[in-house]
Amino acid sequence: ESATPKPAETVTPIPKKQEQATAPPTSEPQAKKQDETDSRLICTLSVKCHTILSNMSKLRPEKTGLIPSDGVVFSETEVEFYEGESVINVLTREMKKNKIHLEFVNVPLYNSAYIEGIANIYERDCGELSGWMYRVNGSFPGYGASQYKLKKGDRIEWLYTCDLGNDIGGGYAPRNGRKNDD
């Protein structure tokens, strides 16, 4: 009689342990994956220099071979970002990840980064008033890319201007940083 209860005691806990060990991993990770998908922060990023295509006569001759025929350096792509990140964080990470040259300087006076060049296309490569500007959700924020904190669904566009933003809808007069209404 004493031999019968012992095998029952050892057999019963083994299936329970197996059930406990196998049940949570199949349900918990699925729940976590669903939560992670719902809480992921996604925005879109693109980099374009299409304005250069209609200003090739202004372009430095040594830069001609660098300009994509469609003006698209980096096609609009959904990218993940983290809470508290700025436009410059996403641009820096995605350019590095995609092996696209990026050069910027930090400007302490404005507490922000200034983009000098993307894909070896620099400020003043296509005239004195040329350089990189960014807009989010169709608007030019008017302050540095390090200062703009991203929100889920933001659409970031880096655009090359050949005319101080006037050719891309972001024209600013050199006076007081106000939008040029002329």
RAURBEL-V970267 format. One record per residue. RES is the residue in one letter. PSI is psi in degrees with one decimal (NA if undefined). D_FIRST is the distance of its C-alpha to the first C-alpha in Angstrom with 1 decimal. Layout:
res->RES psi->PSI d_first->D_FIRST
res->RES psi->PSI d_first->D_FIRST
//
This chain:
res->E psi->-35.1 d_first->0.0
res->S psi->-23.9 d_first->3.8
res->A psi->-30.2 d_first->5.4
res->T psi->-47.5 d_first->5.5
res->P psi->-35.0 d_first->7.1
res->K psi->-48.0 d_first->9.3
res->P psi->-34.6 d_first->11.0
res->A psi->-40.1 d_first->11.7
res->E psi->-38.1 d_first->13.3
res->T psi->-29.7 d_first->15.3
res->V psi->-41.6 d_first->16.4
res->T psi->-49.1 d_first->17.5
res->P psi->-31.3 d_first->19.9
res->I psi->-51.3 d_first->21.5
res->P psi->-36.8 d_first->23.1
res->K psi->-43.7 d_first->24.2
res->K psi->-41.1 d_first->25.9
res->Q psi->-42.4 d_first->27.5
res->E psi->-44.6 d_first->28.7
res->Q psi->-36.1 d_first->30.1
res->A psi->-32.8 d_first->31.7
res->T psi->-30.4 d_first->33.3
res->A psi->-52.0 d_first->34.4
res->P psi->-43.6 d_first->36.8
res->P psi->-30.2 d_first->38.7
res->T psi->-29.7 d_first->39.7
res->S psi->-42.1 d_first->40.9
res->E psi->-50.7 d_first->42.3
res->P psi->-35.8 d_first->44.6
res->Q psi->-42.4 d_first->46.0
res->A psi->-43.2 d_first->46.8
res->K psi->-45.1 d_first->48.3
res->K psi->-41.6 d_first->50.4
res->Q psi->-45.4 d_first->51.7
res->D psi->-43.1 d_first->52.6
res->E psi->-41.0 d_first->54.2
res->T psi->-44.0 d_first->56.3
res->D psi->-33.9 d_first->57.5
res->S psi->-2.5 d_first->58.4
res->R psi->139.4 d_first->60.1
res->L psi->116.1 d_first->63.7
res->I psi->138.9 d_first->65.9
res->C psi->175.2 d_first->69.7
res->T psi->150.6 d_first->72.1
res->L psi->136.3 d_first->74.5
res->S psi->155.6 d_first->77.5
res->V psi->121.7 d_first->80.4
res->K psi->146.6 d_first->83.7
res->C psi->36.2 d_first->87.2
res->H psi->-24.2 d_first->88.9
res->T psi->-27.0 d_first->91.9
res->I psi->-33.7 d_first->92.9
res->L psi->-32.8 d_first->93.4
res->S psi->8.8 d_first->96.4
res->N psi->32.4 d_first->97.7
res->M psi->-28.0 d_first->97.6
res->S psi->-24.7 d_first->101.2
res->K psi->-19.3 d_first->100.1
res->L psi->137.8 d_first->97.1
res->R psi->130.3 d_first->97.6
res->P psi->-36.7 d_first->98.2
res->E psi->-10.8 d_first->95.5
res->K psi->-10.3 d_first->92.8
res->T psi->-44.8 d_first->93.6
res->G psi->-11.8 d_first->90.9
res->L psi->-15.0 d_first->88.2
res->I psi->119.8 d_first->88.7
res->P psi->142.8 d_first->86.3
res->S psi->-27.2 d_first->88.3
res->D psi->0.1 d_first->86.5
res->G psi->8.0 d_first->86.6
res->V psi->113.6 d_first->82.8
res->V psi->-41.1 d_first->81.3
res->F psi->112.0 d_first->77.8
res->S psi->151.8 d_first->76.9
res->E psi->121.8 d_first->75.4
res->T psi->139.2 d_first->71.7
res->E psi->129.7 d_first->68.8
res->V psi->151.5 d_first->67.5
res->E psi->144.3 d_first->64.9
res->F psi->171.5 d_first->65.9
res->Y psi->152.6 d_first->64.3
res->E psi->129.5 d_first->64.9
res->G psi->-3.5 d_first->68.2
res->E psi->156.5 d_first->69.6
res->S psi->174.2 d_first->73.2
res->V psi->-41.2 d_first->75.2
res->I psi->-34.9 d_first->76.0
res->N psi->-46.0 d_first->72.3
res->V psi->-44.1 d_first->71.6
res->L psi->-47.6 d_first->74.8
res->T psi->-48.8 d_first->74.2
res->R psi->-45.8 d_first->70.6
res->E psi->-35.6 d_first->71.4
res->M psi->-42.3 d_first->74.5
res->K psi->-47.1 d_first->72.7
res->K psi->-35.5 d_first->69.8
res->N psi->10.2 d_first->72.3
res->K psi->42.5 d_first->74.5
res->I psi->125.1 d_first->77.5
res->H psi->136.4 d_first->79.9
res->L psi->131.9 d_first->80.1
res->E psi->130.1 d_first->82.4
res->F psi->162.6 d_first->82.7
res->V psi->148.2 d_first->83.8
res->N psi->132.6 d_first->82.6
res->V psi->99.4 d_first->85.4
res->P psi->-36.2 d_first->84.7
res->L psi->-39.0 d_first->87.5
res->Y psi->0.5 d_first->85.7
res->N psi->46.8 d_first->82.2
res->S psi->167.3 d_first->81.5
res->A psi->147.8 d_first->81.6
res->Y psi->124.4 d_first->84.6
res->I psi->119.0 d_first->84.1
res->E psi->-42.2 d_first->86.7
res->G psi->146.0 d_first->85.6
res->I psi->132.7 d_first->82.9
res->A psi->36.6 d_first->82.9
res->N psi->20.4 d_first->85.9
res->I psi->114.1 d_first->87.9
res->Y psi->166.0 d_first->89.4
res->E psi->143.8 d_first->91.4
res->R psi->8.3 d_first->95.1
res->D psi->-21.0 d_first->94.4
res->C psi->48.3 d_first->96.0
res->G psi->162.7 d_first->98.7
res->E psi->-28.3 d_first->99.1
res->L psi->18.4 d_first->97.2
res->S psi->153.5 d_first->94.1
res->G psi->-174.6 d_first->90.6
res->W psi->136.7 d_first->87.0
res->M psi->157.8 d_first->86.1
res->Y psi->153.2 d_first->82.9
res->R psi->153.2 d_first->82.2
res->V psi->125.6 d_first->79.1
res->N psi->37.5 d_first->78.8
res->G psi->-1.1 d_first->82.5
res->S psi->146.9 d_first->83.9
res->F psi->114.9 d_first->85.2
res->P psi->-31.4 d_first->83.7
res->G psi->12.2 d_first->86.6
res->Y psi->168.0 d_first->84.6
res->G psi->149.6 d_first->82.8
res->A psi->-20.8 d_first->79.7
res->S psi->-21.4 d_first->77.8
res->Q psi->-23.3 d_first->78.4
res->Y psi->110.8 d_first->77.1
res->K psi->127.2 d_first->73.5
res->L psi->150.2 d_first->71.8
res->K psi->153.3 d_first->70.2
res->K psi->129.2 d_first->67.8
res->G psi->-3.5 d_first->69.9
res->D psi->145.6 d_first->73.0
res->R psi->104.3 d_first->75.3
res->I psi->129.4 d_first->76.8
res->E psi->126.6 d_first->79.9
res->W psi->123.5 d_first->81.8
res->L psi->140.0 d_first->85.3
res->Y psi->129.1 d_first->88.2
res->T psi->143.5 d_first->91.5
res->C psi->-1.0 d_first->94.9
res->D psi->52.8 d_first->96.7
res->L psi->33.4 d_first->95.0
res->G psi->-14.5 d_first->92.6
res->N psi->-29.6 d_first->95.3
res->D psi->-2.9 d_first->94.3
res->I psi->11.6 d_first->90.7
res->G psi->12.5 d_first->91.1
res->G psi->35.4 d_first->90.6
res->G psi->126.5 d_first->94.1
res->Y psi->128.9 d_first->94.7
res->A psi->148.7 d_first->98.2
res->P psi->-9.2 d_first->98.7
res->R psi->121.4 d_first->99.8
res->N psi->13.4 d_first->97.2
res->G psi->15.5 d_first->94.3
res->R psi->153.3 d_first->95.1
res->K psi->138.4 d_first->94.6
res->N psi->112.4 d_first->97.7
res->D psi->-6.3 d_first->98.9
res->D psi->NA d_first->102.0
//
